[in-house]
Amino acid sequence: MSENPYAAKPWLKHYDEGVPTEIDFPEMNIYEFLDNSTADFGGRTAIWFLKNKISYKKFKDIADRLATALVDLGLKKGDIVAILLPNFPQFMFAFYGILKAGGIVSACSVLHTEHELAYQLNDSGAEIIIAWDAQIEKINNVKNRTRLRHIIITNVFDYGPSAPTSPPEIAGTIQFLNLIQKTKPNPPKFEINAKEDIAVLQYTGGTTGLPKGAMLTHYNLVSNALTLAIWISNVAQRGKDTALTTLPLFHIYGMTVCMNTYIYYGTTIALHPDPRDQKGLFEVIKATQPSFFPGVPTMYIRLLERDDLEDYAKDLRSIKVCNTGAAPMPPEVLKEFEERTGATIIEGYGLTEASPVTHANPFAGTRKIGSVGLALPNTETKIVDIDDYTKIVPIGETGEIMIKGPQIMKGYWNKPEETANQLKEGWLLTGDIGKLDEDGYLYIVDRKKDMINISGFKVYPREVEDVLFEHEAVENASIIGIPDPELPGSEHVKAYIVLKDGYKETEEIQNEIKEFLRKNVAPYKVPKYIEFRKELPETLVGKVLRKDLKEIEAKRRGEEV
């Protein structure tokens, strides 16, 4: 490799006072976060949900009971358990209960279609799933195509203010609440190798292709959560703050930033199950007075658009810090939100393969708007040539971001070739394009090649194209993202389709194709626009040139290309 101009780590001198440049991380099971916070703050509210308060002591008791029950069901150390839950307390109980039993968590999106759910269950090999009862039809429809042996279901009201004492059993399933009530806490004792043992199998599209399971070890997750806790230590108080959690916990951002870090801190986590319910979000803020509100740009944009924002302005003043990531934050939105709420928005950067956080702006020090901030303690960054990762580009020049640190995944589950493509001697090739300035602040110039960003959700064109090709009328197809004019930084999915002979380019066939996609991919992946074409731009070997399609769209918008 060429000489590394980033070896001097210019970002270190811009850390907030009290933030160390190196941290000695304990090698522990992440469930010890819950044990430790319960020992320190057992009577404190751990979870606020639908006005119901669950203490750390109660949280630990439920997790311990679940761990015991899972072992009784045959779970062995290293077995994978799927979670298919929105932001209910049961997600947190399941996460920590699985780890306490020695299992591995594989969190599934509640937006998954049957096709997507079956893929993840089969790829992971999960034999137990803990799921929302509203998803039972989906699970039953794929069960025979998977290795599932036990389906544990739960309801939104099970840990709400009016929880049922004994919910009715549903054939072929186990009721979560009944399982907890009849099981005495006696979790197993076992040794772990924190740097090798997988805690979470988190599915991601990586940079291309079908979703892959990023193997995140206990050490990966513990180091990332502890680093974030230290990063916010100047504005947070252990055992005293409340944090609003509306980001989905099945997403790695929500899992680390909104759950694990706050459990370590003994924080009260105010759960809001539906980020689209902004009125409900305001009511949670009013009731809980949170200090922290992690989100994504779309969330802040939507709140600013509300006519009743000023009615809640006094309540919003409790918020000290808003973390944002997953998509670019428009500077004008950041400025307006801060002016109207009094909160400080801190931009950061990360990816699933990094547990996820690698960079963040300082809280007290220089915050550069438009930058995603500084590499975290123990984390190294370099920018390399897009076509040759062994060539390191000078500071200030654009290239692919490479990252090394304790939070970098062990690899992709059962995919050694893909792992070798992304991990190079401990360094992660992110597939993201960026640059570092002379102070070590990172700027994201472009997203992963061809990835589409729908308000922070990732859409990988090939996945949608593969489904499109299954439709009888489709001869050829290509998917790209086009800018959403109403949400800066977000995009819409657009499909370009060549129909087979005998099919006409009508509104009817367009609707038929969209309906077909709705049955096979999550709603946000369904193209908002479909354009029929006689042919698609291709290379000599027949590969569709998405770049050309993007240029066509840019010209239509009057942009220079």
N, C-alpha and C positions, 0 to 999 in steps of 0.2 A: 504493500500500500504506500501511497505518497505521504509526505510529511503532514501531520495533523495540526493545522493552525488553531484548532479549538482546544488543544491539549492544555492550554493555560487556563481554561474555564473562566472566561471574563465575567460570566454571570454571577460568580460567587460573591463578588464585592458589592452586589446590589441586593443581597438578602436583607430582610428585616432584622433589626437588632434581636438577638436571642435565638435566631434560627441557625443551627449549626451547619457547617458544610458537609459533615459526615455524621452518620448515625449508626450506632451499633445495635442492630435489630435482634430481638430475641427469636430463637427458633422454637416456635410454639404452634399449637393448634389454634386456629382463629376463634374457636368457640370459647377459649379462655377469656376473650374480651367480655363475654357475658358473665362468666363466673366472677371475674374481678370487679366489674361494675356492680354486680349484685352484692358482693361482699362490702363494697364501699357505699352503695346507695340503694340498698334493698327496698326501702320503703318509698323511694322516689318513683314518679310515673315514668315508665319507659315508653309506653305507647298510648297516644290519645287517638281514639278512633270512634267517630260518630258520637262524640261526647262521652264515651266510655273510657275509663282510665285503667290501665294495666300496669302494675308496678314491676320493677326489675325482679323482685322476688317471685312474683307470679309468672313472669316471662320465663325465668330459669326453670321453675317447676314444670311448666308445660313442655319446654324443650327437653328436659330430662325424661319426662314421661314418654314423649314421642320417641326419643332415642331408644328407650327400653322397649317400646312397642315394636319399633322397626327391627330390632335384633330378634324379638320374639317371632316376627314374621319371616325370619330367615336371612336378614341382611348381614353380610359379612364385610369386614374391613376392605375398602376399595370398591365396593359395589356402588353402582350409580342409581340415584333416585331423582326422578324428574319432578319439577314443581311447575304447575300450570295455574297460577293465581295472579290476580291483580293486586293492588296495594291494600291487602287485608293484613291484620296482625298475624294471620296464619302463615303468610309468606315468611315472616321473620321467625316464627316458631319452627316452621319446616326447615328453613335454612340452617339454623343452629342445632336443631334436633338431629338432622341428617349428619352433620359434621361430628356431633357428640357421639353418634353411633358408629363413627368410623367410615361413613359413606362419603360419596362424592355428589355434589349438587349439580344438576343440569337444569337450568331455568329455561322454560319455554315461554314464548310470547303468547298472550291470550288472543292476539290477532292472527295467530297461525291458522291456516286452513287445514283440513284433514291431510292433504298431501304434504304440507310442510311439517305438521306434527309427526306424522308417520316417519318421515325422513329422519328427524332428530331422534326420535325414540329408537329407531332401528340402528342409526349410526352410533349412538351412545351405548346401546344395549341395555337401557333401563328396564328393570323388571317391576319396579314400584313407581307409582305416580301419585302425587298429592295435588288435588285439583279442585277448582271451583265447580260446584254442582251444575252451574249453567253451561259447562263444557262437556257434560257427560255424554250427550249424543255424539259429539265429535269423537270423543275417546272410544266409545263403543263401536263406532263405525270403522275405526282403524285397529282396534284391539287384536283382532285375529291375524293382522299383518305384522304384529310386533311380538316382543318377548314379555309383555306385561303379564304379571301374575296377580298383583294387588292394585286396586284402584281405591285410594282414600279420598273421600270427597268432603267438602265443607261449604258452608253457606255464609253469605255476607253478614247475617245476623248472629252467627255462632259466638262472636266476641264483640257484639254490639251492646247497646244499653239494655236491650230486652232479649238476652240470649235464651234460646230454648233449653230446657233442662235435659231433654232426651229426644233429639231429632229422629224422625222415622228413618229406618234403614231402607236403602234402595237395592234391589236385587243385583248381585254381582259386585257390590261395592262395600266399603267399610266407612262408617261415619267417623270423621275426625274427632268430633266432640265426644262421642261415645267411647272411642278408643282411648282418649286422654283420661276420661273419667274412670275407666275400669283398670287402668295400668298404674301401678305404683312406681315411682321414680327409682330406677336402679340401673343407670347407664353403665356401659362396659368400660373397663380400664384397658388401655392399649398404648403402646409406644408409637410415635410417629417420627418420620424423618421429614422435617418441615420443608426442606429444600427440594425434596424429591416427591413426597406424597401429594397427590392432586387433591385440592379442596373443591374446585369448581371447574366444570367442563362448560365453558361459555361459548355458544355458537356465534360465528361471525362469517361474513363472506370473505374475510381477509382482504386481499386486493382484487381477486378475481374469482369467478366460478361459484360452485355450490357452497353452501355454508359449511364451515369447518369448526370443529370443537377445539377452542384454545384451551390448553391444559394449564390452569392457573394453580400453583401450589399454595400451601398454607403460608410459606415464606413470602411469595409474591404478594398475596393479599394483606398479610400482616404488615409488611414493610410499607406498602402503599398507604394503608389506613393510618399507620403511626406517623408517616411522613406528613400526611395532610393534617393530622392533629397538631403536630409541631408547627406546621406552616401557619395555622390559624391561632396559635397559642396566645398571640398578643390581643386577640379580640374575643376569645372564647374562655369560658371558665368551666372546668370539669365539674360535672354534677349540678350545674346551675342554669344551663341554657335550654331553649326549646328550638327545634328545627322543623321547618315545614317540609314534608316529603310528598310531593305530587308526581315527581318523575317515577316511571315504572321501575320497581325493584328488580324485575326480571332483566333489565338492561344493566350492563356493567357500571355505567355512570351512577345510576340510582343505587345499585348494590353496594358499591364502595363508598361513594360520597355521602349518600343519604341514609345508609344503614350501618355499615361496619365502623366507619369513622365515628359516627355519633354514639354507637353502643360503647365503643372504647371510652368515649368522653363522659358516659353516664348522662347523656342528653335525653330530654323528652322528645320523642319523635311524633310529630303531629301528622298522622297519615291522612291523605286526601286521595280517594280511590280513582277519581276521574279528572285528569288535567283539563279536559274540555269544559268542565263545569266551573266557570269562573265565578259565578255568584256563590256557589258552595265554597270555593276557595277563599273568597273574601270572608265568609262566615267563619271558616276555620281560623283564619288569621285574627279575626276579631276575638274569637273565643280563647285562643292559645297564646297570642302575643309572641310569635316566634322571633328569634334573633337572626336566624339563618334561613335563606330561601334559595336553595339550588334550583336552577332551571335551565331552559334553553331559550334562545332568542325569540322563538315563536310565542312562547308563554308571556314574555314581557310585552311583546308587540300587541297581543290580544288584550292584555289588561289595560294598556294605554288607550285602546280603542273604545273602551267601555264608557258610556255616558255617566255611570254612577261611581267612577273612580274617586271623585272628590268626596263622595259620601263616606268613603272608607279611608280617606287620606290620614286621619288621626291614627287609625289602627295600624296602617302601613308604617308608621314612624317607629314601630318596635323593631323593624327589620334593620339590622346593622350591615349585613353582607349578603349579597346575591352572587353565588358562583354560577358561571355560565360556560357552556361548552357544547360539543356535538355539532355545532354549525356556526358560521361567522356571525358575530354580533355587529349590526350596523351602528357606527359611532353616534348617529343622531338619535337612535333608539336608546342607547346607553345614557346619553346626556339627558334626554327628556325623562327617562324613568328615574334617574338619580335626583333630578330637580324636583320631581313631583312626589317622591316618596322619602327622600333623605337617605336612602340606602346607597351603599357602594357596590358596584358590580365589578367582580373580578373575573376576567377571562382566563381560561386555561385550555390545555390541549391534552389529549390522550387517545388511546385506542384500546380495543378489547384485549389485544395481545400484550398490553402493558398494564393491565389490571385496574384502571385504565390510565391513571394520571401520570404524565411525565413533566408537564410544564404548568406554571401558574404565575400570574402577576403578583408582586408583593402587596401586602395590605397597607403597610405604613409608608413604604418607600416609593420609588418612582414607578408609576403605572403608565405604561405606554399604550395609549388607545390604538387599537388595530393590531397590537401584538398579543400573542397568547402567553407571553411572559418568559420566565426563567426556568431552566432545568432544575428540578427538585434536588435536594441533597442526595448524594450517592448516585446521581443520574448524569450520564455523559451524553452529549449530542454532537453530531458532526453532519455536515452537508456534503453529499457526494454527487459525482456526475450521474445524471439520470440514466445513461446507458452503460456506465461502468462504475460499480460501487467501490472499486479499489482506488479510484481517483477522487481525492478530496478537493473540493473547490474552495477558493479563498473566502474569508469572511466578507459578507455583503453580497456574495453572488448566489444565484438560485440553483438549487439541486434537490435531490431526494434526501429526506430526513432519515438519519440513522440514529438509533438510541440504544444505550446500554445501561443496565441498572438492575437492582434487586427485584423490580416489579415485572421484568420481561418474562413472558411465558416460557414454560418448559418446551413447548412445541405444539403441533396440531395432532389431535387424537387419531391414531392409526393412519397418519399421512406423512410418512418420512420424507417423501420427495418434496411436498409443499413446505414442510418444516425446513428442509435444507435450503429451499429457495428464499425463505424469509429470515432465517437466523444464520448469521455469518460470524463465527468465532465470538459468540455472545452478544453480537450487535443485531438489532432488529431493523431490517429494511422495511420502513413503514409504507412505502408506496405513495406517500404524501410529498408534495413539492413545497419547499419553503426556503427561508434564508435567515441567517443570524446577523444582527448588527454588531457594531464594535463593542457594545455593552453586554452582548450575549442574549439579547431578547430575540425570541423566535417569532417569525412572521410566516403564516401559511399563505402561500401564493396560489396554490391550486389544490384541489382534492385528488383523491386517488383516481387514477385513469378510469374514465367511463362510469365511475360511481355516481349515483343520483342521490341528492339529499332532499328528503321530504320532511321539512321541519325537524331535522335531527335524525329521522329514521333513514337507514341506508337501503337503497334499492340497487341491486346488481343486475344490469341489463340481461346478461346471459340467462339468469334464472327465469325471467319473464319470457324471453325469447324461446327458451326450451319448451315452455308451456304453449306458447303461440303456435309453434310448429306441430303441436299435437292436434290442432284444429284442422278439420278436413278442407277448409277453404283457403288455407294459408300456404302460399308457395315459398315466400321468403319474408323475413321480417328483421327489423332492427329497432332497438330501444335506445333513446337518449333522454337526457334531462334538459328542459328549457326553463329559463328563469320565471319564477312566480312574481308577477308585477306588484302584487299586494304584500308579499312577504320577502323583503330583501334577504338574500342568502339561501332562500329555499327555492325549490324547483317543482315543476310538474313533470310527470312521466308522459312522454310522447312516443307513439309507435308508428313506424313506417312499415306498411304492409304491401306486398305484391300478392295479388290473388291468383289462384289457379284458374286455368281456362274453364269457362262455364259459369264463373261467379261474377256478379255485377257489383260495382262500387256503389252500394246504396246505404242509406241510413239503417236499414233493417239488418244488413250483414254486419255493420259496425256495432250495433247494439248486441247482436248475437255473439260477436267475438268478445265484447266487454263482459257479457254475462258468463261466458265460458271461463274467462280469466277470474272472475269473482269467485268461482267455485274452486279455483286451484291456487290462488295466491292471496295474500293478505290485502285488505281493501286499499291501503296506501300504495300498493304496487300496481294497481290497475291503471292503465294509461288514461289520463284525462282527455288526451287528444289522440285520434287515429287519422293518419293521412295515407290514402291509397296511392301507390305509385306504380308505373309500368315496370320500373327497374330500380335497383338500389346501386349506389356507387360501390364498386368492388375493386380489389386488387386483381392482379393477373391470376392468382390462385383461387379467386372466388371469395376472399374474405371481405365482408362489408366494411366500408370505411366510415365509422361513426364520426370521425373528425370532419369529413366532408359534409355530413348531415348537420353537424353543429354549425359549420360555416354558413350553410344555406339558411339556417334559422337566424343566425346573427345578422346576415344581410337583410333578411325580412324585417328585422327590428331596427335596421338602419345603423347597425354597429360596424365599426371597422374590424376586420379580421386579418 
